Amino acid sequence: MKTSRFKPFRFVRMDAHAAWLAGMARQGWHYLGQNAWGLQRFEQAAPADMAFTWDLAPRKEEELLAYCQRCREAGWELAGTAGRWHCWRQPVVAGQAVLPLRDREGKRAMLRELQGRFGSSIMLGVVVLFLCLPRLSRPDGPGWFFPAYFIGMLAFMGIMVPNKLHAMSRLRQLDANGPG
């Protein structure tokens, strides 16, 4: 039997989402991936103790192939994707630690890349908002497009700014824990 649950993957909740997927596996629901609208697909089978992790994959195809190969060699199986984010799973064996996909420096590099991406998106959003302002204050009215676009950009900024702050916070946590 297959089922779907609505729980979109978000970067700011990747650890909680991985824990939720592990809980679903313990209940006998094995993760098959998600669609573009955030519906998580599962297939019912025997309960299993699985570890899940989300990771940002490289952009270039040759780097992506090497990345996937490294993950498989480390014992991880690709469970699904959400854009460049890859969800990996691995059976949990009693008495053995599950090794993370990235070391501390790898996590720092990923968070720096995300910071840059969110920062660029925020700057673009600010520029577009300022370009819309003169249109919104025209005496003959702005029409329907610019108010709708303005509201959409404000919503977009409402998503991007917390993501940028979360990436910064995670970087500070990694730095506070010291080297290693």
Helices and strands as residue ranges (DSSP letters): E 2-6, G 11-13, H 14-26, E 29-34, E 39-44, E 50-56, H 61-73, E 77-82, E 85-91, H 104-136, H 145-176
